[in-house]
Amino acid sequence: GECISTLMGHTNNVNDVDWSPDGKHLLSSGADKLCIVWDVASKASIAKLDDHRSDVLRGRYSKSGRRCATASNDLTVKIWSTKIRSVDYGKPYVKVATLCGHFKPINSLSFSIDENFIVT
């Protein structure tokens, strides 16, 4: 295939990329400890999820797109709300939980269909 665009923003390797369910955003997970949310139409970064202390290995949107989760070598999973709420001062992605308890890096994650659970 032919490269039609390159999104510049990570300062190290990109480990994973996931489409939002509506196809409007991409979530890229990097070895620079960041997940970057990209607006596909404008090719612009609209949020940087920067709460991990080590490489981010995976990022996944929930089926509804109301949440996303990021998994890292720091042995945590972070859950993010993707809704823009006035109380968040317009921040498009807000961390709502940190899940701990792994003893090894988290290489995969998935939301359940009803979005009440995450498996890692």
N, CA, C and O atoms as a printed pandas DataFrame, in Angstrom:
     atom_number atom_name residue_name chain_id  residue_number  x_coord  y_coord  z_coord
0              1         N          GLY        A               1    0.796   -1.185    0.000
1              2        CA          GLY        A               1    0.000    0.000    0.000
2              3         C          GLY        A               1    0.842    1.254    0.000
3              4         O          GLY        A               1    2.064    1.213    0.138
4              5         N          GLU        A               2    0.177    2.330   -0.153
5              6        CA          GLU        A               2    0.800    3.647   -0.223
6              7         C          GLU        A               2    0.516    4.423    1.068
7              8         O          GLU        A               2   -0.616    4.437    1.552
8              9         N          CYS        A               3    1.541    5.063    1.615
9             10        CA          CYS        A               3    1.373    5.909    2.795
10            11         C          CYS        A               3    0.653    7.187    2.373
11            12         O          CYS        A               3    1.112    7.898    1.479
12            13         N          ILE        A               4   -0.482    7.476    3.023
13            14        CA          ILE        A               4   -1.223    8.686    2.670
14            15         C          ILE        A               4   -1.073    9.780    3.717
15            16         O          ILE        A               4   -1.419   10.934    3.466
16            17         N          SER        A               5   -0.552    9.417    4.902
17            18        CA          SER        A               5   -0.368   10.422    5.938
18            19         C          SER        A               5    0.526    9.876    7.039
19            20         O          SER        A               5    0.549    8.670    7.285
20            21         N          THR        A               6    1.255   10.750    7.697
21            22        CA          THR        A               6    2.067   10.401    8.855
22            23         C          THR        A               6    1.700   11.360    9.979
23            24         O          THR        A               6    1.715   12.577    9.798
24            25         N          LEU        A               7    1.373   10.808   11.133
25            26        CA          LEU        A               7    1.023   11.623   12.288
26            27         C          LEU        A               7    2.258   11.747   13.169
27            28         O          LEU        A               7    2.787   10.744   13.647
28            29         N          MET        A               8    2.714   12.968   13.382
29            30        CA          MET        A               8    3.928   13.215   14.146
30            31         C          MET        A               8    3.565   13.677   15.552
31            32         O          MET        A               8    2.794   14.622   15.721
32            33         N          GLY        A               9    4.123   13.007   16.564
33            34        CA          GLY        A               9    3.823   13.414   17.928
34            35         C          GLY        A               9    4.556   12.595   18.973
35            36         O          GLY        A               9    4.955   13.123   20.011
36            37         N          HIS        A              10    4.736   11.309   18.705
37            38        CA          HIS        A              10    5.479   10.474   19.647
38            39         C          HIS        A              10    6.975   10.720   19.503
39            40         O          HIS        A              10    7.462   11.032   18.416
40            41         N          THR        A              11    7.701   10.576   20.616
41            42        CA          THR        A              11    9.153   10.761   20.590
42            43         C          THR        A              11    9.899    9.430   20.646
43            44         O          THR        A              11   11.126    9.401   20.741
44            45         N          ASN        A              12    9.151    8.333   20.586
45            46        CA          ASN        A              12    9.742    7.000   20.593
46            47         C          ASN        A              12    8.802    6.083   19.801
47            48         O          ASN        A              12    7.837    6.559   19.204
48            49         N          ASN        A              13    9.071    4.800   19.789
49            50        CA          ASN        A              13    8.280    3.842   19.015
50            51         C          ASN        A              13    6.797    3.891   19.375
51            52         O          ASN        A              13    6.427    4.134   20.524
52            53         N          VAL        A              14    5.962    3.655   18.374
53            54        CA          VAL        A              14    4.522    3.484   18.582
54            55         C          VAL        A              14    4.268    1.985   18.699
55            56         O          VAL        A              14    4.641    1.215   17.815
56            57         N          ASN        A              15    3.631    1.576   19.795
57            58        CA          ASN        A              15    3.397    0.157   20.062
58            59         C          ASN        A              15    2.048   -0.348   19.586
59            60         O          ASN        A              15    1.892   -1.539   19.317
60            61         N          ASP        A              16    1.061    0.554   19.476
61            62        CA          ASP        A              16   -0.289    0.112   19.166
62            63         C          ASP        A              16   -1.103    1.306   18.683
63            64         O          ASP        A              16   -0.824    2.450   19.042
64            65         N          VAL        A              17   -2.119    1.024   17.860
65            66        CA          VAL        A              17   -3.048    2.055   17.389
66            67         C          VAL        A              17   -4.443    1.448   17.362
67            68         O          VAL        A              17   -4.615    0.295   16.967
68            69         N          ASP        A              18   -5.445    2.228   17.786
69            70        CA          ASP        A              18   -6.824    1.746   17.793
70            71         C          ASP        A              18   -7.746    2.840   17.264
71            72         O          ASP        A              18   -7.591    4.008   17.619
72            73         N          TRP        A              19   -8.703    2.469   16.417
73            74        CA          TRP        A              19   -9.726    3.389   15.910
74            75         C          TRP        A              19  -10.828    3.570   16.935
75            76         O          TRP        A              19  -11.206    2.609   17.606
76            77         N          SER        A              20  -11.348    4.771   17.072
77            78        CA          SER        A              20  -12.568    4.977   17.869
78            79         C          SER        A              20  -13.730    4.351   17.114
79            80         O          SER        A              20  -13.677    4.245   15.889
80            81         N          PRO        A              21  -14.782    3.934   17.820
81            82        CA          PRO        A              21  -15.914    3.278   17.150
82            83         C          PRO        A              21  -16.573    4.125   16.068
83            84         O          PRO        A              21  -17.108    3.582   15.101
84            85         N          ASP        A              22  -16.542    5.452   16.215
85            86        CA          ASP        A              22  -17.153    6.311   15.192
86            87         C          ASP        A              22  -16.202    6.624   14.044
87            88         O          ASP        A              22  -16.587    7.294   13.085
88            89         N          GLY        A              23  -14.960    6.143   14.133
89            90        CA          GLY        A              23  -13.980    6.348   13.075
90            91         C          GLY        A              23  -13.402    7.746   13.006
91            92         O          GLY        A              23  -12.693    8.065   12.052
92            93         N          LYS        A              24  -13.681    8.586   13.981
93            94        CA          LYS        A              24  -13.204    9.978   13.956
94            95         C          LYS        A              24  -11.861   10.183   14.632
95            96         O          LYS        A              24  -11.186   11.185   14.397
96            97         N          HIS        A              25  -11.468    9.217   15.486
97            98        CA          HIS        A              25  -10.229    9.373   16.241
98            99         C          HIS        A              25   -9.373    8.117   16.170
99           100         O          HIS        A              25   -9.870    7.013   15.950
100          101         N          LEU        A              26   -8.083    8.315   16.362
101          102        CA          LEU        A              26   -7.124    7.228   16.537
102          103         C          LEU        A              26   -6.480    7.402   17.899
103          104         O          LEU        A              26   -6.245    8.526   18.342
104          105         N          LEU        A              27   -6.195    6.291   18.562
105          106        CA          LEU        A              27   -5.505    6.285   19.841
106          107         C          LEU        A              27   -4.193    5.546   19.635
107          108         O          LEU        A              27   -4.190    4.333   19.423
108          109         N          SER        A              28   -3.078    6.266   19.694
109          110        CA          SER        A              28   -1.771    5.631   19.512
110          111         C          SER        A              28   -1.070    5.506   20.859
111          112         O          SER        A              28   -1.086    6.435   21.666
112          113         N          SER        A              29   -0.457    4.350   21.092
113          114        CA          SER        A              29    0.221    4.043   22.354
114          115         C          SER        A              29    1.711    3.943   22.091
115          116         O          SER        A              29    2.139    3.254   21.164
116          117         N          GLY        A              30    2.511    4.637   22.911
117          118        CA          GLY        A              30    3.923    4.713   22.599
118          119         C          GLY        A              30    4.888    4.351   23.707
119          120         O          GLY        A              30    4.541    4.303   24.887
120          121         N          ALA        A              31    6.121    4.098   23.276
121          122        CA          ALA        A              31    7.220    3.820   24.198
122          123         C          ALA        A              31    7.680    5.090   24.904
123          124         O          ALA        A              31    8.567    5.033   25.756
124          125         N          ASP        A              32    7.097    6.221   24.568
125          126        CA          ASP        A              32    7.411    7.496   25.228
126          127         C          ASP        A              32    6.500    7.767   26.428
127          128         O          ASP        A              32    6.449    8.890   26.931
128          129         N          LYS        A              33    5.776    6.729   26.889
129          130        CA          LYS        A              33    4.868    6.790   28.045
130          131         C          LYS        A              33    3.564    7.526   27.743
131          132         O          LYS        A              33    2.820    7.873   28.660
132          133         N          LEU        A              34    3.289    7.763   26.476
133          134        CA          LEU        A              34    2.103    8.518   26.073
134          135         C          LEU        A              34    1.141    7.697   25.244
135          136         O          LEU        A              34    1.530    6.780   24.520
136          137         N          CYS        A              35   -0.130    8.054   25.370
137          138        CA          CYS        A              35   -1.124    7.724   24.360
138          139         C          CYS        A              35   -1.559    9.060   23.783
139          140         O          CYS        A              35   -1.828   10.007   24.522
140          141         N          ILE        A              36   -1.626    9.131   22.481
141          142        CA          ILE        A              36   -2.053   10.358   21.818
142          143         C          ILE        A              36   -3.353   10.077   21.087
143          144         O          ILE        A              36   -3.482    9.079   20.377
144          145         N          VAL        A              37   -4.313   10.970   21.270
145          146        CA          VAL        A              37   -5.591   10.888   20.570
146          147         C          VAL        A              37   -5.510   11.829   19.382
147          148         O          VAL        A              37   -5.197   13.011   19.523
148          149         N          TRP        A              38   -5.802   11.278   18.202
149          150        CA          TRP        A              38   -5.685   12.034   16.950
150          151         C          TRP        A              38   -7.055   12.234   16.339
151          152         O          TRP        A              38   -7.867   11.310   16.307
152          153         N          ASP        A              39   -7.314   13.424   15.860
153          154        CA          ASP        A              39   -8.489   13.694   15.044
154          155         C          ASP        A              39   -8.132   13.288   13.618
155          156         O          ASP        A              39   -7.215   13.852   13.021
156          157         N          VAL        A              40   -8.847   12.319   13.077
157          158        CA          VAL        A              40   -8.496   11.769   11.766
158          159         C          VAL        A              40   -8.653   12.807   10.659
159          160         O          VAL        A              40   -7.805   12.895    9.772
160          161         N          ALA        A              41   -9.724   13.591   10.700
161          162        CA          ALA        A              41   -9.982   14.568    9.629
162          163         C          ALA        A              41   -8.906   15.643    9.559
163          164         O          ALA        A              41   -8.431   15.984    8.476
164          165         N          SER        A              42   -8.523   16.178   10.717
165          166        CA          SER        A              42   -7.551   17.278   10.723
166          167         C          SER        A              42   -6.114   16.796   10.870
167          168         O          SER        A              42   -5.173   17.564   10.666
168          169         N          LYS        A              43   -5.944   15.516   11.228
169          170        CA          LYS        A              43   -4.625   14.924   11.482
170          171         C          LYS        A              43   -3.916   15.604   12.649
171          172         O          LYS        A              43   -2.687   15.606   12.716
172          173         N          ALA        A              44   -4.691   16.184   13.570
173          174        CA          ALA        A              44   -4.134   16.897   14.717
174          175         C          ALA        A              44   -4.288   16.082   15.995
175          176         O          ALA        A              44   -5.243   15.322   16.153
176          177         N          SER        A              45   -3.344   16.250   16.892
177          178        CA          SER        A              45   -3.436   15.666   18.223
178          179         C          SER        A              45   -4.455   16.471   19.018
179          180         O          SER        A              45   -4.362   17.697   19.095
180          181         N          ILE        A              46   -5.440   15.772   19.616
181          182        CA          ILE        A              46   -6.441   16.490   20.402
182          183         C          ILE        A              46   -6.312   16.204   21.898
183          184         O          ILE        A              46   -6.918   16.900   22.712
184          185         N          ALA        A              47   -5.531   15.191   22.268
185          186        CA          ALA        A              47   -5.302   14.897   23.682
186          187         C          ALA        A              47   -4.051   14.044   23.817
187          188         O          ALA        A              47   -3.741   13.220   22.956
188          189         N          LYS        A              48   -3.337   14.261   24.921
189          190        CA          LYS        A              48   -2.194   13.421   25.282
190          191         C          LYS        A              48   -2.486   12.828   26.652
191          192         O          LYS        A              48   -2.627   13.546   27.641
192          193         N          LEU        A              49   -2.574   11.506   26.689
193          194        CA          LEU        A              49   -2.846   10.778   27.923
194          195         C          LEU        A              49   -1.491   10.412   28.522
195          196         O          LEU        A              49   -0.836    9.470   28.077
196          197         N          ASP        A              50   -1.085   11.165   29.529
197          198        CA          ASP        A              50    0.301   11.109   29.987
198          199         C          ASP        A              50    0.465   10.693   31.447
199          200         O          ASP        A              50    1.328   11.220   32.148
200          201         N          ASP        A              51   -0.345    9.766   31.900
201          202        CA          ASP        A              51   -0.298    9.374   33.306
202          203         C          ASP        A              51    0.508    8.108   33.582
203          204         O          ASP        A              51    0.677    7.740   34.744
204          205         N          HIS        A              52    1.007    7.436   32.558
205          206        CA          HIS        A              52    1.802    6.215   32.781
206          207         C          HIS        A              52    3.257    6.566   33.069
207          208         O          HIS        A              52    3.758    7.606   32.640
208          209         N          ARG        A              53    3.934    5.668   33.812
209          210        CA          ARG        A              53    5.344    5.880   34.172
210          211         C          ARG        A              53    6.298    5.050   33.320
211          212         O          ARG        A              53    7.508    5.077   33.546
212          213         N          SER        A              54    5.773    4.316   32.346
213          214        CA          SER        A              54    6.605    3.493   31.472
214          215         C          SER        A              54    5.899    3.353   30.125
215          216         O          SER        A              54    4.824    3.915   29.914
216          217         N          ASP        A              55    6.519    2.593   29.215
217          218        CA          ASP        A              55    5.959    2.389   27.877
218          219         C          ASP        A              55    4.482    2.029   27.946
219          220         O          ASP        A              55    4.073    1.216   28.775
220          221         N          VAL        A              56    3.690    2.629   27.082
221          222        CA          VAL        A              56    2.290    2.233   26.949
222          223         C          VAL        A              56    2.227    1.213   25.820
223          224         O          VAL        A              56    2.588    1.505   24.680
224          225         N          LEU        A              57    1.766    0.019   26.153
225          226        CA          LEU        A              57    1.786   -1.085   25.197
226          227         C          LEU        A              57    0.497   -1.215   24.404
227          228         O          LEU        A              57    0.527   -1.620   23.242
228          229         N          ARG        A              58   -0.648   -0.876   25.019
229          230        CA          ARG        A              58   -1.936   -1.024   24.345
230          231         C          ARG        A              58   -2.873    0.109   24.737
231          232         O          ARG        A              58   -2.808    0.644   25.844
232          233         N          GLY        A              59   -3.737    0.455   23.806
233          234        CA          GLY        A              59   -4.830    1.376   24.063
234          235         C          GLY        A              59   -6.052    0.871   23.322
235          236         O          GLY        A              59   -5.957    0.497   22.152
236          237         N          ARG        A              60   -7.188    0.855   23.981
237          238        CA          ARG        A              60   -8.411    0.350   23.362
238          239         C          ARG        A              60   -9.596    1.222   23.728
239          240         O          ARG        A              60   -9.746    1.659   24.869
240          241         N          TYR        A              61  -10.440    1.467   22.722
241          242        CA          TYR        A              61  -11.717    2.123   22.954
242          243         C          TYR        A              61  -12.757    1.082   23.349
243          244         O          TYR        A              61  -12.700   -0.065   22.906
244          245         N          SER        A              62  -13.707    1.493   24.189
245          246        CA          SER        A              62  -14.866    0.646   24.461
246          247         C          SER        A              62  -15.770    0.687   23.230
247          248         O          SER        A              62  -15.617    1.550   22.364
248          249         N          LYS        A              63  -16.711   -0.253   23.162
249          250        CA          LYS        A              63  -17.586   -0.354   21.986
250          251         C          LYS        A              63  -18.396    0.921   21.760
251          252         O          LYS        A              63  -18.612    1.319   20.615
252          253         N          SER        A              64  -18.842    1.561   22.831
253          254        CA          SER        A              64  -19.624    2.797   22.700
254          255         C          SER        A              64  -18.746    4.009   22.418
255          256         O          SER        A              64  -19.225    5.035   21.936
256          257         N          GLY        A              65  -17.447    3.880   22.723
257          258        CA          GLY        A              65  -16.545    5.007   22.563
258          259         C          GLY        A              65  -16.563    5.975   23.734
259          260         O          GLY        A              65  -15.871    6.992   23.700
260          261         N          ARG        A              66  -17.344    5.679   24.772
261          262        CA          ARG        A              66  -17.410    6.572   25.941
262          263         C          ARG        A              66  -16.186    6.459   26.838
263          264         O          ARG        A              66  -15.919    7.339   27.656
264          265         N          ARG        A              67  -15.447    5.372   26.676
265          266        CA          ARG        A              67  -14.240    5.151   27.476
266          267         C          ARG        A              67  -13.137    4.591   26.590
267          268         O          ARG        A              67  -13.375    4.022   25.525
268          269         N          CYS        A              68  -11.928    4.779   27.081
269          270        CA          CYS        A              68  -10.811    4.030   26.515
270          271         C          CYS        A              68   -9.948    3.584   27.685
271          272         O          CYS        A              68  -10.043    4.128   28.785
272          273         N          ALA        A              69   -9.110    2.597   27.437
273          274        CA          ALA        A              69   -8.213    2.077   28.458
274          275         C          ALA        A              69   -6.823    1.980   27.871
275          276         O          ALA        A              69   -6.649    1.701   26.685
276          277         N          THR        A              70   -5.827    2.216   28.726
277          278        CA          THR        A              70   -4.430    2.121   28.303
278          279         C          THR        A              70   -3.698    1.171   29.239
279          280         O          THR        A              70   -3.936    1.188   30.447
280          281         N          ALA        A              71   -2.818    0.350   28.701
281          282        CA          ALA        A              71   -2.071   -0.638   29.480
282          283         C          ALA        A              71   -0.583   -0.407   29.280
283          284         O          ALA        A              71   -0.130   -0.099   28.178
284          285         N          SER        A              72    0.177   -0.561   30.374
285          286        CA          SER        A              72    1.573   -0.138   30.341
286          287         C          SER        A              72    2.523   -1.127   30.996
287          288         O          SER        A              72    2.123   -2.010   31.754
288          289         N          ASN        A              73    3.801   -0.939   30.671
289          290        CA          ASN        A              73    4.881   -1.645   31.361
290          291         C          ASN        A              73    4.966   -1.244   32.835
291          292         O          ASN        A              73    5.653   -1.909   33.611
292          293         N          ASP        A              74    4.282   -0.173   33.231
293          294        CA          ASP        A              74    4.287    0.235   34.645
294          295         C          ASP        A              74    3.339   -0.619   35.487
295          296         O          ASP        A              74    3.133   -0.339   36.668
296          297         N          LEU        A              75    2.763   -1.658   34.880
297          298        CA          LEU        A              75    1.900   -2.650   35.540
298          299         C          LEU        A              75    0.524   -2.103   35.894
299          300         O          LEU        A              75   -0.156   -2.647   36.764
300          301         N          THR        A              76    0.112   -1.036   35.230
301          302        CA          THR        A              76   -1.218   -0.471   35.482
302          303         C          THR        A              76   -2.029   -0.386   34.199
303          304         O          THR        A              76   -1.496   -0.369   33.090
304          305         N          VAL        A              77   -3.348   -0.333   34.401
305          306        CA          VAL        A              77   -4.293   -0.004   33.343
306          307         C          VAL        A              77   -4.979    1.279   33.782
307          308         O          VAL        A              77   -5.421    1.389   34.926
308          309         N          LYS        A              78   -5.069    2.244   32.888
309          310        CA          LYS        A              78   -5.766    3.500   33.169
310          311         C          LYS        A              78   -7.049    3.513   32.349
311          312         O          LYS        A              78   -7.057    3.139   31.176
312          313         N          ILE        A              79   -8.137    3.951   32.989
313          314        CA          ILE        A              79   -9.421    4.092   32.312
314          315         C          ILE        A              79   -9.672    5.580   32.123
315          316         O          ILE        A              79   -9.501    6.373   33.050
316          317         N          TRP        A              80  -10.075    5.947   30.925
317          318        CA          TRP        A              80  -10.279    7.351   30.578
318          319         C          TRP        A              80  -11.699    7.564   30.080
319          320         O          TRP        A              80  -12.217    6.764   29.301
320          321         N          SER        A              81  -12.321    8.633   30.525
321          322        CA          SER        A              81  -13.611    9.051   29.977
322          323         C          SER        A              81  -13.329    9.851   28.717
323          324         O          SER        A              81  -12.449   10.712   28.705
324          325         N          THR        A              82  -14.068    9.572   27.669
325          326        CA          THR        A              82  -13.863   10.296   26.409
326          327         C          THR        A              82  -14.917   11.368   26.199
327          328         O          THR        A              82  -14.944   12.015   25.152
328          329         N          LYS        A              83  -15.777   11.562   27.172
329          330        CA          LYS        A              83  -16.832   12.570   27.058
330          331         C          LYS        A              83  -16.295   13.933   27.460
331          332         O          LYS        A              83  -15.562   14.054   28.441
332          333         N          ILE        A              84  -16.655   14.940   26.714
333          334        CA          ILE        A              84  -16.297   16.298   27.089
334          335         C          ILE        A              84  -17.377   16.815   28.031
335          336         O          ILE        A              84  -18.552   16.899   27.671
336          337         N          ARG        A              85  -16.955   17.157   29.237
337          338        CA          ARG        A              85  -17.898   17.657   30.238
338          339         C          ARG        A              85  -17.421   19.026   30.710
339          340         O          ARG        A              85  -16.217   19.254   30.830
340          341         N          SER        A              86  -18.349   19.935   30.976
341          342        CA          SER        A              86  -17.978   21.293   31.378
342          343         C          SER        A              86  -17.166   21.303   32.672
343          344         O          SER        A              86  -16.310   22.168   32.859
344          345         N          VAL        A              87  -17.431   20.340   33.571
345          346        CA          VAL        A              87  -16.677   20.314   34.822
346          347         C          VAL        A              87  -15.211   19.965   34.611
347          348         O          VAL        A              87  -14.385   20.189   35.496
348          349         N          ASP        A              88  -14.885   19.419   33.448
349          350        CA          ASP        A              88  -13.499   19.078   33.144
350          351         C          ASP        A              88  -12.807   20.198   32.376
351          352         O          ASP        A              88  -11.719   20.012   31.832
352          353         N          TYR        A              89  -13.453   21.364   32.337
353          354        CA          TYR        A              89  -12.878   22.530   31.665
354          355         C          TYR        A              89  -12.524   22.240   30.208
355          356         O          TYR        A              89  -11.523   22.733   29.688
356          357         N          GLY        A              90  -13.350   21.446   29.572
357          358        CA          GLY        A              90  -13.164   21.189   28.156
358          359         C          GLY        A              90  -12.139   20.132   27.820
359          360         O          GLY        A              90  -11.873   19.890   26.643
360          361         N          LYS        A              91  -11.551   19.489   28.829
361          362        CA          LYS        A              91  -10.574   18.435   28.543
362          363         C          LYS        A              91  -11.312   17.250   27.928
363          364         O          LYS        A              91  -12.245   16.726   28.536
364          365         N          PRO        A              92  -10.914   16.823   26.743
365          366        CA          PRO        A              92  -11.676   15.773   26.067
366          367         C          PRO        A              92  -11.505   14.374   26.672
367          368         O          PRO        A              92  -12.405   13.543   26.548
368          369         N          TYR        A              93  -10.381   14.101   27.318
369          370        CA          TYR        A              93  -10.157   12.781   27.908
370          371         C          TYR        A              93   -9.700   12.983   29.351
371          372         O          TYR        A              93   -8.709   13.667   29.608
372          373         N          VAL        A              94  -10.430   12.380   30.289
373          374        CA          VAL        A              94  -10.138   12.539   31.704
374          375         C          VAL        A              94   -9.959   11.160   32.327
375          376         O          VAL        A              94  -10.800   10.281   32.145
376          377         N          LYS        A              95   -8.859   10.970   33.064
377          378        CA          LYS        A              95   -8.633    9.690   33.732
378          379         C          LYS        A              95   -9.655    9.515   34.846
379          380         O          LYS        A              95   -9.841   10.399   35.682
380          381         N          VAL        A              96  -10.321    8.348   34.844
381          382        CA          VAL        A              96  -11.331    8.082   35.866
382          383         C          VAL        A              96  -10.940    6.942   36.804
383          384         O          VAL        A              96  -11.555    6.785   37.859
384          385         N          ALA        A              97   -9.937    6.144   36.448
385          386        CA          ALA        A              97   -9.523    5.043   37.323
386          387         C          ALA        A              97   -8.142    4.540   36.927
387          388         O          ALA        A              97   -7.729    4.640   35.772
388          389         N          THR        A              98   -7.445    3.999   37.915
389          390        CA          THR        A              98   -6.189    3.279   37.702
390          391         C          THR        A              98   -6.351    1.895   38.302
391          392         O          THR        A              98   -6.701    1.756   39.474
392          393         N          LEU        A              99   -6.098    0.880   37.505
393          394        CA          LEU        A              99   -6.202   -0.510   37.957
394          395         C          LEU        A              99   -4.800   -1.068   38.173
395          396         O          LEU        A              99   -3.957   -1.015   37.277
396          397         N          CYS        A             100   -4.557   -1.599   39.361
397          398        CA          CYS        A             100   -3.253   -2.145   39.729
398          399         C          CYS        A             100   -3.401   -3.627   40.054
399          400         O          CYS        A             100   -4.516   -4.135   40.167
400          401         N          GLY        A             101   -2.279   -4.312   40.202
401          402        CA          GLY        A             101   -2.316   -5.702   40.640
402          403         C          GLY        A             101   -1.575   -6.665   39.739
403          404         O          GLY        A             101   -1.418   -7.836   40.086
404          405         N          HIS        A             102   -1.115   -6.197   38.585
405          406        CA          HIS        A             102   -0.341   -7.077   37.711
406          407         C          HIS        A             102    1.102   -7.171   38.213
407          408         O          HIS        A             102    1.617   -6.251   38.849
408          409         N          PHE        A             103    1.738   -8.299   37.914
409          410        CA          PHE        A             103    3.123   -8.510   38.294
410          411         C          PHE        A             103    4.057   -8.498   37.085
411          412         O          PHE        A             103    5.277   -8.555   37.234
412          413         N          LYS        A             104    3.489   -8.426   35.918
413          414        CA          LYS        A             104    4.256   -8.359   34.666
414          415         C          LYS        A             104    3.599   -7.309   33.778
415          416         O          LYS        A             104    2.442   -6.954   34.001
416          417         N          PRO        A             105    4.323   -6.801   32.766
417          418        CA          PRO        A             105    3.727   -5.822   31.843
418          419         C          PRO        A             105    2.447   -6.351   31.201
419          420         O          PRO        A             105    2.288   -7.554   30.996
420          421         N          ILE        A             106    1.550   -5.436   30.892
421          422        CA          ILE        A             106    0.231   -5.783   30.361
422          423         C          ILE        A             106    0.270   -5.630   28.842
423          424         O          ILE        A             106    0.335   -4.516   28.322
424          425         N          ASN        A             107    0.228   -6.755   28.141
425          426        CA          ASN        A             107    0.388   -6.756   26.695
426          427         C          ASN        A             107   -0.916   -6.677   25.917
427          428         O          ASN        A             107   -0.903   -6.435   24.710
428          429         N          SER        A             108   -2.039   -6.879   26.593
429          430        CA          SER        A             108   -3.308   -6.893   25.881
430          431         C          SER        A             108   -4.425   -6.494   26.834
431          432         O          SER        A             108   -4.324   -6.703   28.043
432          433         N          LEU        A             109   -5.484   -5.924   26.287
433          434        CA          LEU        A             109   -6.663   -5.604   27.078
434          435         C          LEU        A             109   -7.862   -5.518   26.176
435          436         O          LEU        A             109   -7.743   -5.270   24.976
436          437         N          SER        A             110   -9.050   -5.731   26.780
437          438        CA          SER        A             110  -10.290   -5.672   26.020
438          439         C          SER        A             110  -11.442   -5.355   26.965
439          440         O          SER        A             110  -11.483   -5.849   28.092
440          441         N          PHE        A             111  -12.377   -4.530   26.503
441          442        CA          PHE        A             111  -13.603   -4.253   27.245
442          443         C          PHE        A             111  -14.613   -5.368   26.990
443          444         O          PHE        A             111  -14.657   -5.939   25.900
444          445         N          SER        A             112  -15.426   -5.675   28.008
445          446        CA          SER        A             112  -16.550   -6.579   27.794
446          447         C          SER        A             112  -17.595   -5.846   26.952
447          448         O          SER        A             112  -17.562   -4.620   26.846
448          449         N          ILE        A             113  -18.518   -6.595   26.356
449          450        CA          ILE        A             113  -19.549   -6.002   25.495
450          451         C          ILE        A             113  -20.362   -4.951   26.239
451          452         O          ILE        A             113  -20.690   -3.909   25.672
452          453         N          ASP        A             114  -20.696   -5.215   27.518
453          454        CA          ASP        A             114  -21.485   -4.252   28.284
454          455         C          ASP        A             114  -20.632   -3.139   28.902
455          456         O          ASP        A             114  -21.167   -2.238   29.548
456          457         N          GLU        A             115  -19.318   -3.195   28.709
457          458        CA          GLU        A             115  -18.344   -2.193   29.165
458          459         C          GLU        A             115  -18.190   -2.127   30.677
459          460         O          GLU        A             115  -17.632   -1.162   31.199
460          461         N          ASN        A             116  -18.680   -3.145   31.389
461          462        CA          ASN        A             116  -18.540   -3.175   32.840
462          463         C          ASN        A             116  -17.246   -3.831   33.300
463          464         O          ASN        A             116  -16.871   -3.715   34.467
464          465         N          PHE        A             117  -16.557   -4.522   32.385
465          466        CA          PHE        A             117  -15.339   -5.231   32.752
466          467         C          PHE        A             117  -14.259   -4.992   31.706
467          468         O          PHE        A             117  -14.527   -4.700   30.541
468          469         N          ILE        A             118  -13.024   -5.132   32.181
469          470        CA          ILE        A             118  -11.873   -5.125   31.281
470          471         C          ILE        A             118  -11.072   -6.381   31.592
471          472         O          ILE        A             118  -10.828   -6.700   32.756
472          473         N          VAL        A             119  -10.670   -7.085   30.556
473          474        CA          VAL        A             119   -9.792   -8.232   30.736
474          475         C          VAL        A             119   -8.411   -7.833   30.243
475          476         O          VAL        A             119   -8.264   -7.102   29.264
476          477         N          THR        A             120   -7.384   -8.345   30.962
477          478        CA          THR        A             120   -6.006   -8.042   30.587
478          479         C          THR        A             120   -5.196   -9.312   30.561
479          480         O          THR        A             120   -4.001   -9.277   30.266
